[in-house]
Amino acid sequence: MLNFSISEIRKYFKPVTFRRNILNNFLFVLSFLAAVFIPDFVIAKFCKIPIHIEWLFFFGILGFSLLLSFTNRIVFLAFLTVIFIMQVIQLHFVVYFGEAINAENIMNIVREYNDIFDLAYLKQVWFVLPLLLICYALPIWIFLQKKLCKIRMIWIILFYLAAHKPYRAYTESKGIWYFQPSITRPTLKNSISTFSYFFFQYYPKGYSRTNIEYQPYSVKKKISQTENILLVFGESLYANHLPMYGYGRNTFPKMKRRMADNLNYKKSLAVSSGIATATSTLLFFNVIREPANIGEIKSQTANLFKLAKEAGFNTYYFSNQESRLTMGIGTKYIDEIVANDTNPVLFARYKDEGLIELLKEVDFSKGKNFIVLHMRSPHLPYENRYKGREEEFEKFKPAAESRDRYEYSVNTYDNALLYTDYVIDKMIETFKLKAYESKNSIYVTADHGQLFNYQGLWGHNNLLIEQGKVPLFVEKNTKNILPPVISHYQIGKLIAEDLGFVIENPNEENNSYYLHGNNIDFPYDFIKYEINPEGKISELFKENTGNIAKGK
């Protein structure tokens, strides 16, 4: 048993007079919080950047600043210097480009030094540095000029906390998407993630995006009478587990009934762009066909949100996914973004039905609308999608009675599909009520499929055509003819036509498309496949973008 005397304990702590000094510590904490969050508030309000407060992060910064107030000058100035420099770079980038900086763009600061410090650029961001200097001057003054309570060894805890993200980056215990920024997140949260990845993974290993040169896309306008578009973007929605595609269980009864009652609904078997949500989402909304076509990802020539804004649509992206998945999808063209980490209370209470609550708030009297609802169900763990509502949705053998992994997985997944069908039906019903007597289009598809012991594989992130099989349901007031099998890329072109544009891609080859691997920032594997007129999918070959870029 360990025994410590008061004198021994005091070896580790400076004597403090709490009555006199502790209030200064709390004053410092308030000033530090202001320095971190006031710039976000100013930029969100005056630059129309959709930055949200994340309360978990807010309280994390509150706790960190309290610990920081107890440390010494050297540690304090070291932390403040790093934070200030990161924020100077981050906020300048956000204000000018309308999106958060990523690792590649940090590298471009060095590569394109002359362009970045050009007067034309500085004119757009002149207020950022003065704003930061004013905000950070107060906590620095309080710390250096006021008497604060001190604890000698507190710096150990501070460095331990600060090392979390760099450690994750250095050890590669998390993939690149864990460090992806989001324009809706607090800027300091983005900075911590991005700079950790840059200094402890990206720069040391000499990463650079694998870019294959293609001919540029172009768009031309066409006549479209569509006034409102609803796109329901599902998650892990495997077409082969839906009754419309021959599955024996009626896992989508409401959607099946809608299609039977309304001949305007058409369906196709779709093949997603990628095998993971981040990849698929980025490629889908930029309408990208070719592997490593970084030029088009950057230019966003065919980006659906960009086209929607050019056509006069109000744009909405409501997602029960993390906000970092919005990276690269065209956030500067989206009028309103809500994700499950920007409004955690809503989604904790309603789950995917929170998307319906957000849809109800859209004002359809203000003109045309392009609305994307990105779901979470039926993602793993499947039973969590309908947890607490087993009486409604656990129609297939209860999980507790399932005897092996396959039976358990299939039953819980199919029950989660029943919940997904219920939510999609409510989404469509709400949309139709709000867009009553308008010329509308509805699209339902998903980011990727899900495997159940297919060739011994489970879940997703497996580069197989089977992994990409997702549904497509479409209802339009105009002519609606779909091929039996369709790629994500082709779906994007259909939506673009509803928005009033034809996408022209000189790189297209008859009936051939690509299923992209899990990490499109660096060399990745992909499958090239062909769809014949009868809907047969044939895999042509599998390759790596790095080999093509090197001419192998």
MIMAR-249158 format. One line per field, with one value per residue (C-alpha): x, y, z; residue in three letters. Coordinates in pm, 1 decimal. Layout:
// MIMAR-249158
x c(X/...)
y c(Y/...)
z c(Z/...)
residuo c(ala/...)
// end
This chain:
// MIMAR-249158
x c(0.0/134.6/134.6/207.2/260.3/149.5/511.5/576.9/271.6/374.9/699.2/491.1/268.2/348.2/173.8/-128.8/-355.1/-686.8/-880.5/-650.6/-549.6/-800.2/-1035.6/-756.1/-734.6/-1103.8/-1066.0/-790.7/-1013.8/-1290.4/-1045.3/-896.8/-1241.2/-1315.0/-989.0/-1073.2/-1442.3/-1498.5/-1310.4/-1532.2/-1842.5/-1725.6/-1635.2/-1958.3/-2169.1/-1996.3/-1842.5/-2143.6/-1931.5/-2144.1/-1925.0/-2110.8/-2027.8/-1964.6/-2031.7/-1811.9/-1519.3/-1615.9/-1599.6/-1277.5/-1118.4/-1260.4/-1089.2/-766.3/-753.1/-809.9/-512.2/-311.8/-381.6/-197.9/120.9/437.0/524.8/741.0/477.5/202.4/385.4/478.6/114.7/-14.9/242.9/151.1/-223.9/-190.1/16.8/-222.4/-519.9/-357.8/-311.1/-648.4/-863.1/-696.2/-765.9/-1126.5/-1208.8/-1057.3/-1153.1/-1468.5/-1345.3/-1110.4/-745.8/-619.7/-270.1/-213.6/-307.9/-65.9/204.3/85.9/162.5/528.1/490.3/279.9/428.1/413.8/49.5/-61.7/101.2/-18.8/-201.8/-516.7/-535.8/-452.5/-729.8/-985.6/-847.6/-702.0/-908.0/-814.0/-475.1/-591.8/-892.7/-670.5/-419.1/-695.6/-854.3/-530.7/-383.3/-619.1/-536.7/-165.4/-189.2/-384.9/-141.3/171.4/49.7/-189.0/-106.5/-255.7/-258.3/12.6/62.3/417.4/372.0/51.1/245.6/273.7/-105.1/-116.9/141.1/-29.7/-361.8/-198.9/-21.5/-343.5/-396.5/-25.5/14.1/-281.7/-128.5/222.4/113.5/-141.2/-394.8/-656.0/-692.3/-678.1/-1053.0/-1013.9/-810.2/-1024.0/-1148.0/-1499.6/-1612.9/-1888.2/-1648.7/-1476.1/-1163.6/-928.5/-1066.1/-986.9/-640.2/-555.7/-656.7/-502.1/-170.5/-126.8/-169.6/54.5/353.3/334.7/221.4/186.3/510.3/752.1/638.3/640.5/277.9/121.3/-202.2/-179.2/-303.2/-371.2/-414.6/-751.7/-929.1/-1135.6/-1510.6/-1750.1/-2118.3/-2382.0/-2725.0/-3044.7/-3408.9/-3542.6/-3880.4/-3788.0/-3858.8/-3756.7/-3520.7/-3495.6/-3196.0/-3201.2/-2845.5/-2850.9/-2576.7/-2462.2/-2779.7/-2722.6/-2958.1/-2955.9/-3134.5/-3430.2/-3743.2/-3738.0/-3418.3/-3540.1/-3472.9/-3707.9/-3788.3/-4001.1/-3745.2/-3872.8/-4253.1/-4340.6/-4116.0/-4232.9/-4593.1/-4514.5/-4364.1/-4662.4/-4910.5/-4725.7/-4601.4/-4384.2/-4140.3/-3863.9/-3578.2/-3233.0/-2961.8/-2687.6/-2313.1/-2162.2/-1855.7/-1660.6/-1648.5/-1648.5/-1871.5/-1603.8/-1485.5/-1829.6/-1974.6/-1690.8/-1703.9/-2084.1/-2139.2/-1855.5/-1984.0/-1639.1/-1592.9/-1218.9/-968.5/-736.5/-903.0/-783.1/-817.1/-1195.4/-1222.2/-1047.2/-1222.2/-1567.9/-1684.6/-1972.7/-2031.2/-2404.6/-2429.7/-2241.5/-2473.8/-2774.8/-2664.9/-2597.9/-2950.8/-3102.5/-3174.3/-3151.9/-2918.8/-2936.7/-2722.6/-2863.2/-2664.0/-2674.1/-2304.7/-1996.4/-1934.4/-1584.3/-1757.5/-1850.6/-1485.1/-1464.4/-1834.1/-1883.2/-1966.7/-1923.0/-2223.0/-2445.7/-2678.2/-2742.4/-2538.4/-2633.2/-2446.5/-2477.3/-2182.6/-2314.4/-2653.0/-2587.9/-2895.3/-3129.4/-2978.6/-2936.5/-3308.4/-3445.3/-3167.3/-3232.3/-3573.9/-3384.5/-3341.4/-3719.6/-3733.8/-3479.7/-3671.9/-3985.4/-3804.2/-3713.7/-3911.5/-4033.6/-4183.7/-3838.7/-3787.4/-3640.1/-3474.4/-3206.9/-3218.5/-2985.4/-3068.0/-2772.6/-2877.6/-2691.2/-2911.0/-2852.7/-2484.1/-2317.8/-2404.6/-2735.6/-2939.7/-2853.8/-3053.4/-3382.6/-3274.7/-3561.0/-3817.4/-3781.2/-4156.6/-4193.7/-3894.7/-3759.2/-3976.8/-3711.0/-3579.9/-3472.1/-3096.5/-3094.5/-3219.1/-2972.5/-2730.0/-2435.0/-2273.1/-2441.4/-2789.6/-2737.0/-2597.4/-2863.2/-3151.7/-3035.0/-2949.1/-3289.2/-3461.1/-3253.5/-3375.1/-3733.6/-3646.3/-3465.9/-3771.7/-3993.3/-3771.3/-3741.9/-4118.7/-4161.2/-3902.7/-4084.2/-4421.2/-4289.3/-4121.9/-4435.3/-4651.7/-4413.4/-4354.5/-4722.0/-4826.2/-4465.2/-4260.6/-4040.3/-3789.6/-3703.6/-3389.5/-3308.5/-2968.6/-2678.3/-2304.2/-2215.2/-2349.8/-2280.0/-2146.8/-2253.2/-1991.4/-1958.1/-1639.2/-1568.4/-1597.6/-1823.6/-1929.9/-1775.9/-1435.0/-1382.4/-1293.7/-1552.3/-1828.6/-2070.2/-1972.2/-2093.0/-2445.5/-2697.6/-3055.5/-3177.9/-3541.3/-3650.8/-3979.9/-4008.2/-4288.8/-4098.7/-3999.8/-3833.8/-3656.5/-3376.0/-3140.6/-3152.7/-2808.9/-2659.5/-2342.1/-2323.3/-2158.5/-2462.2/-2697.6/-2503.4/-2550.9/-2926.3/-2950.7/-2745.4/-3000.5/-3278.8/-3083.2/-3064.9/-2719.3/-2563.1/-2222.6/-1983.0/-1690.4/-1452.0/-1290.6/-1601.1/-1587.4/-1900.5/-2055.0/-1738.1/-1713.5/-1504.3/-1542.4/-1291.4/-1097.2/-1090.9/-833.3/-849.4/-594.1/-299.6/-234.2/-534.0/-678.7/-981.1/-1188.3/-1284.3/-1608.8/-1854.2/-2236.1/-2388.9/-2733.9/-2900.4/-2759.5/-2481.6/-2183.2/-1840.9/-1520.0/-1253.6/-949.9/-820.4/-535.8/-365.9/-360.3/4.7/105.0/-85.7/62.6/412.3/328.4/352.9)
y c(0.0/344.2/630.7/991.2/1276.3/1630.9/1735.7/1461.1/1554.0/1920.4/1827.5/1785.4/2092.4/2459.1/2619.4/2813.8/3069.0/2971.2/3266.8/3508.7/3327.3/3059.2/3318.5/3418.0/3057.7/3060.7/3400.2/3250.5/2954.2/3188.6/3394.5/3079.5/2950.3/3288.0/3277.6/2933.1/2979.6/3351.1/3330.9/3036.2/3236.9/3540.3/3333.9/3133.1/3449.0/3685.4/3441.8/3206.8/2904.7/2633.7/2586.0/2427.1/2404.0/2044.9/2035.6/1735.9/1919.0/2240.5/2070.8/1898.1/2236.2/2371.0/2093.2/2129.5/2507.1/2456.5/2219.0/2463.5/2741.5/2543.9/2494.6/2707.8/2976.6/2759.4/2489.1/2746.8/2942.0/2620.1/2509.5/2856.2/2895.8/2563.6/2630.3/2984.7/2883.2/2598.9/2832.9/3105.9/2854.2/2685.8/2998.6/3168.5/2857.9/2828.1/3191.5/3187.3/2841.5/2776.3/2439.5/2302.9/2243.8/1888.0/1736.1/1781.1/2148.4/2202.2/2070.3/2311.1/2605.1/2525.5/2433.8/2739.4/2997.7/3283.7/3224.3/3204.1/3532.9/3717.8/4044.8/3924.1/3638.5/3851.8/4097.6/3826.7/3720.2/4044.8/4031.5/3678.3/3752.5/4067.3/3871.4/3592.8/3834.3/4014.7/3690.4/3526.5/3842.7/3826.1/3472.3/3543.6/3866.8/3701.8/3409.8/3625.0/3917.2/3766.9/3535.4/3194.5/2878.4/2639.4/2262.6/2155.3/1826.8/1909.4/1937.9/1556.7/1523.9/1801.9/1635.6/1299.4/1446.9/1642.5/1329.8/1138.2/1234.5/1240.8/893.6/762.8/909.7/779.7/425.7/412.2/269.8/470.5/524.9/858.2/913.2/934.5/1251.5/1405.1/1756.1/1885.5/2240.0/2201.6/2114.4/2366.0/2485.7/2387.8/2032.7/2019.4/2161.0/1901.6/1617.7/1750.4/1871.9/1551.4/1349.3/1580.3/1579.5/1221.6/1032.3/1230.5/1431.0/1171.6/907.8/1141.0/1086.1/1258.3/1196.1/957.2/1161.7/1011.4/1261.7/1256.5/1487.3/1741.4/1708.7/1976.6/2049.5/2209.5/2330.6/2153.2/2222.5/2070.1/2132.9/1962.9/2183.8/1963.3/1666.8/1428.7/1196.7/933.9/806.4/482.8/306.5/-56.4/-127.7/-458.8/-504.3/-883.5/-859.2/-667.1/-836.6/-624.7/-807.2/-1159.5/-1191.0/-1435.4/-1216.3/-903.8/-672.7/-359.5/-394.1/-23.0/56.0/-256.9/-143.6/206.1/60.2/-167.1/121.0/380.3/289.6/603.1/417.5/236.7/29.8/-80.6/-283.6/-28.1/-69.3/182.1/392.3/261.9/-5.9/238.1/530.7/801.7/689.6/630.3/957.9/1169.0/1004.2/1003.3/1372.9/1473.6/1230.6/1077.9/772.3/715.1/601.9/867.3/1147.5/1403.1/1684.4/1647.8/1591.5/1926.5/2121.1/1979.6/2048.3/1801.8/1833.8/1790.5/2060.8/2304.8/2231.7/2266.5/2613.1/2720.5/2608.0/2812.0/2529.3/2564.5/2288.5/2073.6/1791.0/1622.6/1325.0/1076.0/1020.7/1201.8/1543.8/1449.3/1256.0/1592.8/1652.2/1715.0/1675.3/2045.7/2196.5/2553.0/2493.1/2359.7/2605.4/2394.4/2105.7/1901.1/1587.0/1359.7/1527.8/1878.3/1792.5/1487.4/1542.3/1517.2/1194.2/1037.9/1086.6/1008.8/806.7/813.1/965.7/1282.6/1328.6/1345.2/1612.0/1818.5/1766.6/1900.5/2226.9/2294.3/2589.0/2483.9/2826.9/2976.1/2813.3/2492.0/2245.4/1977.3/1773.7/1488.9/1266.9/1043.7/756.5/545.0/235.8/-56.6/-11.3/-241.9/-324.4/-393.3/-448.7/-97.8/50.8/-66.7/-99.5/-28.4/-96.6/-471.0/-517.5/-318.1/-433.0/-762.8/-969.0/-1219.3/-1462.7/-1264.2/-1227.2/-1398.8/-1717.1/-1709.9/-1998.6/-1894.5/-1586.0/-1614.1/-1658.0/-1379.6/-1136.4/-1202.9/-1179.3/-856.0/-705.5/-794.2/-647.0/-329.9/-323.8/-317.4/-7.8/144.5/83.9/249.0/558.7/589.6/562.0/847.5/1053.8/1015.0/1086.1/1403.3/1520.9/1468.9/1658.3/1953.2/1950.6/1898.2/1987.6/2046.5/1869.9/1645.6/1363.5/1106.5/892.2/615.9/445.6/370.2/407.3/36.0/-310.7/-560.5/-916.7/-1217.3/-1489.6/-1422.7/-1608.2/-1610.2/-1230.5/-1015.8/-651.7/-411.6/-269.1/-574.0/-499.1/-720.9/-634.4/-807.7/-550.3/-270.5/-400.9/-146.8/-57.6/230.6/341.8/643.4/829.4/1114.4/1310.4/1306.9/1013.8/758.9/472.2/291.1/17.6/-311.2/-239.0/104.5/251.0/527.4/740.9/703.3/785.7/1106.7/1197.6/1134.6/1366.8/1628.1/1617.4/1674.6/1977.0/2103.4/1990.9/1730.6/1606.5/1544.4/1318.2/1255.9/969.2/749.5/407.0/221.5/38.5/28.4/168.1/138.9/15.6/209.9/86.4/224.4/504.0/730.0/979.4/745.5/446.4/217.5/-89.4/-68.9/-293.7/-207.8/-374.7/-375.9/-377.4/-523.6/-412.3/-710.1/-607.5/-864.9/-737.6/-860.1/-782.8/-680.8/-646.7/-534.3/-282.6/-27.2/344.1/365.6/121.5/316.5/648.0/497.0/358.7/-6.2)
z c(0.0/-96.0/151.0/58.0/301.0/222.7/183.5/-73.3/-277.5/-277.8/-452.0/-767.8/-732.6/-689.2/-392.4/-519.7/-369.7/-521.6/-388.4/-569.3/-886.1/-985.8/-1134.9/-1373.1/-1490.2/-1575.4/-1741.0/-1955.5/-2048.4/-2166.5/-2371.0/-2528.0/-2623.9/-2780.5/-2976.3/-3115.8/-3195.8/-3269.9/-3605.1/-3701.5/-3613.5/-3813.6/-4119.5/-4102.0/-4082.6/-4323.1/-4571.4/-4579.1/-4482.4/-4311.3/-4001.5/-3709.6/-3342.1/-3236.8/-2865.5/-2793.2/-2952.8/-2770.3/-2431.7/-2532.9/-2606.8/-2280.2/-2084.4/-2282.0/-2225.0/-1850.8/-1837.6/-2049.5/-1800.3/-1528.0/-1728.2/-1763.8/-2019.1/-2243.0/-2285.0/-2325.7/-2596.2/-2778.1/-2796.8/-2888.2/-3164.5/-3325.2/-3297.9/-3431.5/-3734.8/-3820.0/-3793.2/-4004.5/-4286.5/-4235.9/-4220.4/-4516.0/-4722.2/-4601.1/-4675.7/-5023.8/-5147.6/-4946.6/-4821.2/-4554.7/-4641.3/-4688.0/-4688.3/-5060.7/-5043.3/-4754.9/-4987.3/-5255.4/-5025.4/-5084.3/-5451.1/-5541.5/-5305.7/-5558.2/-5646.7/-5283.6/-5185.2/-5492.6/-5417.5/-5593.8/-5344.4/-5043.0/-5130.2/-5065.5/-4728.2/-4586.2/-4266.6/-4155.5/-3999.8/-3811.0/-3682.5/-3550.5/-3398.2/-3209.5/-3088.6/-2973.1/-2818.5/-2519.8/-2395.0/-2446.3/-2246.1/-1963.9/-1940.9/-1942.8/-1734.0/-1479.1/-1191.0/-1262.8/-1058.1/-1174.2/-1156.9/-1235.4/-1418.9/-1605.1/-1932.3/-1939.9/-1967.8/-2228.5/-2451.6/-2408.0/-2527.4/-2808.8/-2936.0/-3004.5/-3370.6/-3465.0/-3312.6/-3513.8/-3829.4/-3763.0/-3678.5/-3963.0/-3718.8/-3908.7/-4284.7/-4463.8/-4430.9/-4052.6/-4107.5/-4381.4/-4299.0/-4348.1/-4415.3/-4154.4/-3872.0/-3641.9/-3820.4/-3537.0/-3543.8/-3915.3/-3853.5/-3590.1/-3822.9/-4143.6/-4006.3/-3804.6/-4121.6/-4324.5/-4086.5/-3962.6/-4272.8/-4596.2/-4606.0/-4457.1/-4704.9/-5003.9/-5091.8/-5388.1/-5566.3/-5856.5/-6148.4/-6490.4/-6772.6/-6947.2/-7185.6/-6988.4/-6942.2/-7062.5/-7006.1/-7222.6/-7130.2/-7225.8/-7160.8/-6840.9/-6680.5/-6353.1/-6051.6/-5758.5/-5731.4/-5436.4/-5424.8/-5150.3/-5118.6/-4922.6/-4728.5/-4770.0/-4969.0/-5146.1/-5441.2/-5414.1/-5077.0/-5221.0/-5357.9/-5678.1/-5776.3/-5703.1/-5330.1/-5160.1/-4858.0/-4888.5/-4727.0/-4908.5/-4890.1/-4903.0/-5198.1/-5376.1/-5329.5/-5458.3/-5772.4/-5828.3/-5781.6/-5989.0/-6335.2/-6341.5/-6112.5/-6298.1/-6163.4/-6270.5/-6110.6/-6047.8/-5997.5/-5757.5/-5830.3/-5533.1/-5266.9/-4972.4/-4878.2/-4901.7/-5245.3/-5387.0/-5257.8/-5397.8/-5740.8/-5760.9/-5693.9/-5926.3/-6194.4/-6245.4/-6463.2/-6503.2/-6238.5/-6090.6/-6288.1/-6033.1/-6285.7/-6294.8/-5919.4/-5872.3/-6147.3/-6060.9/-6415.1/-6381.5/-6006.1/-5944.4/-5677.1/-5899.8/-6193.4/-5965.2/-5852.0/-6210.5/-6298.4/-6014.2/-5769.4/-5393.7/-5278.0/-4963.8/-4832.7/-4521.8/-4400.9/-4115.9/-4186.6/-4059.7/-4210.0/-4331.5/-4610.7/-4763.1/-4853.6/-5226.3/-5308.0/-5385.0/-5046.3/-5171.1/-5398.2/-5118.2/-4945.8/-4637.8/-4499.3/-4194.2/-4087.9/-3786.9/-3613.2/-3675.8/-3525.4/-3304.4/-3087.3/-3385.8/-3516.5/-3173.9/-3121.4/-3467.5/-3640.1/-4016.2/-3954.7/-3862.4/-4237.0/-4269.7/-3998.2/-4193.0/-4516.8/-4349.7/-4280.0/-4644.7/-4784.2/-5128.1/-5196.8/-5261.3/-5600.8/-5736.8/-5500.1/-5529.0/-5207.0/-5111.3/-4812.7/-4723.5/-4498.0/-4242.5/-4245.5/-4298.7/-4207.7/-3954.8/-3682.1/-3854.8/-3538.7/-3417.8/-3703.4/-3550.0/-3186.7/-2950.2/-3225.8/-3259.1/-3240.4/-3563.4/-3762.4/-3630.6/-3862.7/-3953.5/-3697.3/-3387.2/-3357.4/-3018.5/-3183.6/-3475.7/-3450.0/-3667.6/-3818.2/-4157.5/-4012.9/-3759.6/-4018.9/-4280.4/-4035.0/-3872.2/-4212.1/-4358.0/-4052.0/-4098.5/-4459.7/-4333.6/-4131.3/-4431.9/-4650.1/-4387.7/-4377.8/-4756.4/-4789.5/-4538.0/-4724.3/-5053.2/-4892.3/-4727.0/-5047.7/-5254.3/-5006.6/-5002.6/-5378.5/-5461.4/-5818.2/-5922.5/-6187.0/-5976.6/-5996.8/-5730.0/-5731.3/-5481.0/-5494.1/-5257.2/-5204.8/-5223.9/-5151.6/-4873.6/-4883.6/-4676.4/-4702.4/-5075.8/-5172.8/-4800.4/-4773.7/-4554.3/-4539.1/-4788.4/-4892.1/-5114.7/-5477.8/-5645.6/-5890.1/-5654.2/-5389.5/-5614.8/-5678.6/-5549.1/-5641.6/-5852.8/-5832.7/-6032.8/-6059.0/-6308.3/-6467.4/-6795.0/-7014.2/-6787.6/-6960.3/-6783.4/-6903.2/-6710.1/-6554.6/-6501.8/-6350.0/-6090.0/-6355.4/-6581.8/-6292.3/-6237.3/-6603.3/-6573.2/-6272.3/-6459.3/-6742.3/-6488.2/-6370.7/-6727.8/-6848.6/-7074.0/-6957.2/-7244.3/-7161.6/-7453.9/-7259.6/-7268.4/-7429.9/-7531.8/-7237.0/-7021.0/-6668.6/-6351.8/-5996.1/-5785.3/-5483.0/-5132.6/-5145.3/-5447.5/-5313.0/-5368.0/-5598.2/-5578.0/-5746.4/-5972.8/-6197.2/-6551.5/-6654.9/-6940.8/-6946.2/-7261.3/-7390.6/-7221.1/-6883.5/-6848.1/-6648.1/-6764.4/-6578.2/-6830.7/-6604.4/-6265.8/-6242.7/-6017.7/-6095.9/-5993.6/-6266.7/-6531.4/-6417.4/-6448.9/-6793.7/-6691.0)
residuo c(met/leu/asn/phe/ser/ile/ser/glu/ile/arg/lys/tyr/phe/lys/pro/val/thr/phe/arg/arg/asn/ile/leu/asn/asn/phe/leu/phe/val/leu/ser/phe/leu/ala/ala/val/phe/ile/pro/asp/phe/val/ile/ala/lys/phe/cys/lys/ile/pro/ile/his/ile/glu/trp/leu/phe/phe/phe/gly/ile/leu/gly/phe/ser/leu/leu/leu/ser/phe/thr/asn/arg/ile/val/phe/leu/ala/phe/leu/thr/val/ile/phe/ile/met/gln/val/ile/gln/leu/his/phe/val/val/tyr/phe/gly/glu/ala/ile/asn/ala/glu/asn/ile/met/asn/ile/val/arg/glu/tyr/asn/asp/ile/phe/asp/leu/ala/tyr/leu/lys/gln/val/trp/phe/val/leu/pro/leu/leu/leu/ile/cys/tyr/ala/leu/pro/ile/trp/ile/phe/leu/gln/lys/lys/leu/cys/lys/ile/arg/met/ile/trp/ile/ile/leu/phe/tyr/leu/ala/ala/his/lys/pro/tyr/arg/ala/tyr/thr/glu/ser/lys/gly/ile/trp/tyr/phe/gln/pro/ser/ile/thr/arg/pro/thr/leu/lys/asn/ser/ile/ser/thr/phe/ser/tyr/phe/phe/phe/gln/tyr/tyr/pro/lys/gly/tyr/ser/arg/thr/asn/ile/glu/tyr/gln/pro/tyr/ser/val/lys/lys/lys/ile/ser/gln/thr/glu/asn/ile/leu/leu/val/phe/gly/glu/ser/leu/tyr/ala/asn/his/leu/pro/met/tyr/gly/tyr/gly/arg/asn/thr/phe/pro/lys/met/lys/arg/arg/met/ala/asp/asn/leu/asn/tyr/lys/lys/ser/leu/ala/val/ser/ser/gly/ile/ala/thr/ala/thr/ser/thr/leu/leu/phe/phe/asn/val/ile/arg/glu/pro/ala/asn/ile/gly/glu/ile/lys/ser/gln/thr/ala/asn/leu/phe/lys/leu/ala/lys/glu/ala/gly/phe/asn/thr/tyr/tyr/phe/ser/asn/gln/glu/ser/arg/leu/thr/met/gly/ile/gly/thr/lys/tyr/ile/asp/glu/ile/val/ala/asn/asp/thr/asn/pro/val/leu/phe/ala/arg/tyr/lys/asp/glu/gly/leu/ile/glu/leu/leu/lys/glu/val/asp/phe/ser/lys/gly/lys/asn/phe/ile/val/leu/his/met/arg/ser/pro/his/leu/pro/tyr/glu/asn/arg/tyr/lys/gly/arg/glu/glu/glu/phe/glu/lys/phe/lys/pro/ala/ala/glu/ser/arg/asp/arg/tyr/glu/tyr/ser/val/asn/thr/tyr/asp/asn/ala/leu/leu/tyr/thr/asp/tyr/val/ile/asp/lys/met/ile/glu/thr/phe/lys/leu/lys/ala/tyr/glu/ser/lys/asn/ser/ile/tyr/val/thr/ala/asp/his/gly/gln/leu/phe/asn/tyr/gln/gly/leu/trp/gly/his/asn/asn/leu/leu/ile/glu/gln/gly/lys/val/pro/leu/phe/val/glu/lys/asn/thr/lys/asn/ile/leu/pro/pro/val/ile/ser/his/tyr/gln/ile/gly/lys/leu/ile/ala/glu/asp/leu/gly/phe/val/ile/glu/asn/pro/asn/glu/glu/asn/asn/ser/tyr/tyr/leu/his/gly/asn/asn/ile/asp/phe/pro/tyr/asp/phe/ile/lys/tyr/glu/ile/asn/pro/glu/gly/lys/ile/ser/glu/leu/phe/lys/glu/asn/thr/gly/asn/ile/ala/lys/gly/lys)
// end
